[in-house]
Amino acid sequence: MAEEEVKNKQVIFRDYITGLPKESDMHMTTDKIISLKLPKGSNGVLLKNLYLSCDPYMQILMKTIEGPSVFTSYTPGSVIMGHGVAKVIDSGHPNIKKGDFVWGTIGWEEYSLITTPEALFKIDHTDVPLSYYTGILGTPGLTAYVGFHEVCTPKKGEYVFVSAASGAVGQLVGQFAKLMGCYVVGSAGTQEKVIMGNGVAKVIDSGHPNIKKGDFVWGTIGWEEYSLITTPEALFKIDHTDVPLSYYTGILGTPGLTAYVGFHEVCTPKKGEYVFVSAASGAVGQLVGQFAKLMGCYVVGSAGTQEKVDLLKKLGFDEAFNYKEEHDLDAALKRYFPQGIDIYFENVGGKMLDAVLLNMRNYGRIAICGMVSQYNLEEPEGVKNLMQLLYKRVRMEGFVVFDYHPHYSKFLASVLPYIREGKITYVEDIVEGLENGPSALVRLFRGRNVGKQLVVVAHE
């Protein structure tokens, strides 16, 4: 390889898509070799790319575009193209010099050779972050400015509504309108754009009398390195640090409390009863099964892979089965529960719930914790066997763990000794790094996790 030639890392578009883009619709390659010097006589420019913009219109380019359009589809097998900021490392254009910064349409690659540099914008103002030229000082900013000022011709005091107002364009339109003296309302898809969820954190500063700097807490926090919590009353202070802190995202946090109150308070179990847990290898199910065994119950769990079935047996479940391999769920339940089911801890819904209803014993109890099989259906499945509730005097009750937060100290007093004595095992599926959070979340939704899925942002 010549001294001025390098492998060019590129993101390649695989093929036209339907629906939402997936990571698998693109792939990384370093197959292409690029020279870092332009050929003599070229009027193009060679760029080292610095910032790449992710824009909604790119989804359109991933699909087959039919009829007249301002867009042209990506070509399968080609580099993804989009707006970005780059530094010029060689130039044959009279108005763009080596060392200049530019923005415009570039490739999703380390280096781009632009043969029509007239379409690039030279960056003359570098006293602001260069990334702004993918946003407020680039196409989104210009779109917001001309759309509001040129197309809408606003007047002071007018009433302005902006949809998708937290996006790259919408956030600017709203601010331009406020600078004009307008009344502005925006709509967005979430209360806060940062993903929120349960987590464990260390307090680095506090104005709350009961939470001090250096304390550990768990509760609802942002998927971010640092979170400012304005309602700290909703956090739980961690007093017991002789167990892994990660347990407060699971067995000692919301999943643990959910399993505990769902089983003990809602199901009111008795020694020797027959218990069935669906989605039993998850953060909640694995604990329900172990609580039931500690009560002296017979316990069976269902899961979606053989690996998870094997895990349930290691956790002490009497039996476990892969529901995906059972063509007749009613027959499977009769095989494992020839005398019927006293308690069903429901995490799945749909066909599983229908089969369970046929196998409940008189005066059985069903705790509705979740119905994961129904979450992504456009039309929820109907349940046919509800009359069994009447015939067998079965009580089916939904519950929400937040109603049971006052039980947390009782829960800790019960569960911590079991953990310390090794009577309860808790399985975690740990991913390192906030940047890997999205893929961890996808793993969870697709059933690829084994045990409680969690993301480590930092080690204490």
Summary of the structure (lengths in Angstrom):
residues: 460
radius of gyration: 28.8
end to end distance: 45.5
largest distance: 88.8
contacts: 1337
relative contact order: 0.07
helix: 30%
strand: 26%
